[in-house]
């Protein structure tokens, strides 16, 4: 089962080739695009909207951080893994909400750990989502879908013709039943996929 699509952006062709080769091992990840030119990568990322972006940081034209800023303006929040030869960017990567940070050359063991973590924290992609959804009532499932798409309680209340307080009550129940601490965690753990 292919759970994630991935895009690799690295100005070093050898870096792209190595990561693409290493990722072939994982049935949970399918590389749908690669690019060595940051300027050329932007339209590809915008049109394909991969689930995971593997981004180099230091590149001519745009840095990985600038690429991330440009694609996030499109109401798109991919899982971001920065891949770089410089560990000095680790703090900034964390501040930019990176899922992970890999140093070049990418080590297979570190990549194994990353993929395991990805599957473990994202039950939607690992296949356990249906098991979790049975805990929710039909109305909670409906509200859960709106939450996943980033809608506010007010937005949801207007669409479903119920009060915002009722939406908030359902939201609290959903969080409790799924053992999730925040709405943000729902959005991160259960991203909308466009397959």
Secondary structure, 3 states (H helix, E strand, C coil): CCCEEEEEECCCHHHHHHHHHHHCCCCCEEEEEEECCHHHHHHHHHHHCCCEEEECCCCCCCCHHHHHHHHHCCCCCCEEEEEECCHHHHHHHHHCCCCEEEECCCCHHHHHHHHHHHHHHCHHHHCCHHHHHCCCCHHHHHHHHHHHCCCCHHHHHHHHCCCHHHHHHHHHHHHHHCCCCCHHHHHHHCCCCCC
